[in-house]
Amino acid sequence: MSRILTSEAWQNLRVALWDHADTPTALFTGSPGLGAIGRRDFVAWVSSGRNVVFTGGYTQLAAMNELFGFALQEVAYQPGPFWRNPRNTPGTPFAYGPDRLEEYSGSAVYGVKIDSIPLTGYSMYDSMRVSPVFYIKYNLGTVCYVGASFQGMAPSNPWGKTLRDAIRM
């Protein structure tokens, strides 16, 4: 469920993001629910060299498209495994990540068509032209996506390692 943050909630999020230089990454497990001013301010925060990570779901993909002007195209269910892309991972935290990602019972995986990732983006894991893990450079910042719902997953599984890699971008 998506909802707009109240003015007070947005101010608290804004303080956490802008007023603390040691906050390099924001993680959203759902749509951020920002109003017009909040969207503009958040995009400026990412553009200034920060990292935002969205976890899996069609709502999150729609939020990424709305916030950043992307045209990411979700893909109906695509079974894994998804393989680490050796052309794109060197020099990133994903370089030493798991070789492959698989679905776990009770947790859904959401991917996008690789061709819909902007030219400034890179697929970290993919299979059959579908990517559930990618990042997009956005001005000086980075927008990451890890397409798992994480329901019922232990933090030690490969998806958890991949989420930690995205946070370190």
C-alpha positions as CSV (number, residue, x, y, z in Angstrom):
1,M,0.0,0.0,0.0
2,S,1.4,3.4,-1.0
3,R,0.6,6.5,1.0
4,I,1.8,10.1,1.0
5,L,4.0,10.9,4.0
6,T,2.6,13.6,6.3
7,S,4.4,16.9,6.4
8,E,5.9,15.9,9.8
9,A,7.0,12.5,8.6
10,W,8.6,14.0,5.5
11,Q,10.4,16.6,7.6
12,N,11.8,13.7,9.7
13,L,13.0,11.8,6.6
14,R,14.5,15.0,5.2
15,V,16.4,15.6,8.4
16,A,17.7,12.1,8.3
17,L,18.8,12.4,4.7
18,W,20.1,15.9,4.3
19,D,21.3,16.9,7.8
20,H,23.5,13.9,8.4
21,A,26.4,13.6,6.1
22,D,27.0,10.0,7.3
23,T,23.7,8.9,5.7
24,P,25.0,7.8,2.3
25,T,22.1,5.4,1.5
26,A,18.3,5.3,1.7
27,L,16.6,1.9,1.5
28,F,12.9,1.6,0.5
29,T,10.9,-1.6,0.7
30,G,7.8,0.1,-0.7
31,S,6.9,3.3,-2.5
32,P,8.4,6.3,-0.7
33,G,5.0,8.1,-0.8
34,L,6.4,11.6,-1.3
35,G,4.4,14.6,-2.3
36,A,5.6,16.9,-5.2
37,I,8.1,18.9,-3.0
38,G,9.3,15.7,-1.3
39,R,9.9,14.0,-4.7
40,R,12.0,17.0,-6.0
41,D,13.9,17.2,-2.7
42,F,14.6,13.4,-2.7
43,V,15.8,13.4,-6.3
44,A,18.1,16.3,-5.5
45,W,19.5,14.2,-2.5
46,V,20.3,11.3,-4.7
47,S,21.7,13.6,-7.4
48,S,24.1,15.0,-4.9
49,G,26.0,11.7,-4.8
50,R,23.9,9.6,-2.5
51,N,22.6,6.0,-3.1
52,V,19.0,4.8,-2.9
53,V,18.1,1.1,-2.9
54,F,14.7,-0.2,-3.8
55,T,13.8,-3.8,-3.0
56,G,11.6,-6.0,-5.3
57,G,8.1,-5.3,-6.4
58,Y,6.1,-3.7,-9.2
59,T,5.2,-0.8,-6.9
60,Q,8.8,0.0,-6.3
61,L,9.6,-0.1,-10.1
62,A,6.7,2.3,-10.7
63,A,8.1,4.6,-8.0
64,M,11.5,4.5,-9.6
65,N,10.0,5.4,-13.0
66,E,8.0,8.3,-11.4
67,L,10.7,9.7,-9.3
68,F,13.6,9.5,-11.7
69,G,11.9,9.5,-15.1
70,F,13.0,6.0,-16.0
71,A,10.9,3.7,-18.3
72,L,11.7,0.4,-16.6
73,Q,9.5,-2.4,-17.9
74,E,8.6,-5.1,-15.4
75,V,8.5,-8.7,-16.5
76,A,5.9,-11.2,-15.5
77,Y,7.3,-14.0,-13.5
78,Q,10.7,-15.3,-14.8
79,P,12.2,-18.3,-13.0
80,G,15.8,-18.1,-12.1
81,P,18.6,-18.8,-11.6
82,F,20.0,-15.3,-12.3
83,W,23.7,-15.2,-12.9
84,R,26.2,-12.6,-11.9
85,N,27.1,-10.5,-14.9
86,P,31.0,-10.6,-15.2
87,R,31.0,-7.7,-17.7
88,N,29.3,-5.2,-15.3
89,T,30.3,-6.2,-11.8
90,P,34.1,-5.5,-11.8
91,G,34.8,-2.4,-9.7
92,T,31.5,-2.6,-7.8
93,P,30.6,-4.3,-4.5
94,F,28.9,-7.0,-6.5
95,A,32.2,-8.2,-8.0
96,Y,32.6,-10.7,-5.2
97,G,28.9,-11.5,-4.7
98,P,27.2,-14.8,-5.1
99,D,27.7,-16.4,-8.6
100,R,23.9,-16.9,-8.9
101,L,20.7,-16.0,-7.3
102,E,17.7,-18.3,-7.0
103,E,14.2,-18.0,-5.7
104,Y,13.5,-19.1,-2.2
105,S,10.1,-20.6,-1.2
106,G,7.7,-17.9,0.0
107,S,9.7,-15.0,-1.6
108,A,9.0,-13.5,-5.0
109,V,11.5,-12.2,-7.4
110,Y,10.7,-9.2,-9.7
111,G,12.8,-8.3,-12.7
112,V,12.9,-5.8,-15.5
113,K,13.6,-6.1,-19.2
114,I,17.3,-5.4,-19.6
115,D,16.6,-3.3,-22.7
116,S,14.5,-0.9,-20.5
117,I,17.4,-0.1,-18.2
118,P,18.8,3.4,-19.2
119,L,22.2,3.6,-20.8
120,T,23.7,4.8,-17.5
121,G,22.5,1.6,-15.9
122,Y,24.1,-1.8,-15.5
123,S,22.6,-5.2,-14.8
124,M,24.4,-7.0,-12.0
125,Y,22.5,-10.3,-12.3
126,D,20.4,-11.5,-15.2
127,S,19.1,-14.4,-17.2
128,M,17.2,-14.5,-20.5
129,R,17.3,-10.7,-20.9
130,V,15.7,-10.2,-17.5
131,S,17.5,-8.4,-14.6
132,P,16.4,-8.6,-11.0
133,V,19.5,-6.7,-9.7
134,F,20.8,-3.5,-11.4
135,Y,22.0,0.0,-10.7
136,I,21.6,3.3,-12.6
137,K,23.9,6.2,-12.3
138,Y,21.8,9.3,-11.6
139,N,23.9,12.5,-11.9
140,L,26.4,12.0,-9.1
141,G,24.3,9.4,-7.3
142,T,23.1,5.9,-7.8
143,V,19.7,4.2,-7.9
144,C,19.9,0.5,-7.1
145,Y,17.2,-2.2,-7.4
146,V,17.3,-5.6,-5.7
147,G,14.2,-7.5,-7.0
148,A,13.4,-9.8,-4.1
149,S,10.6,-9.5,-1.6
150,F,12.8,-11.0,1.2
151,Q,9.8,-12.6,2.8
152,G,11.0,-15.6,4.8
153,M,14.6,-15.2,3.8
154,A,17.4,-15.5,6.2
155,P,19.9,-12.6,6.1
156,S,22.7,-15.0,5.3
157,N,21.2,-16.2,2.0
158,P,22.7,-14.9,-1.3
159,W,19.9,-12.3,-1.7
160,G,20.9,-10.8,1.6
161,K,24.5,-10.5,0.5
162,T,23.3,-8.9,-2.7
163,L,21.2,-6.4,-0.8
164,R,24.3,-5.5,1.3
165,D,26.3,-5.0,-1.9
166,A,23.6,-2.6,-3.2
167,I,23.7,-0.6,0.0
168,R,27.5,-0.3,-0.4
169,M,27.3,1.2,-3.9
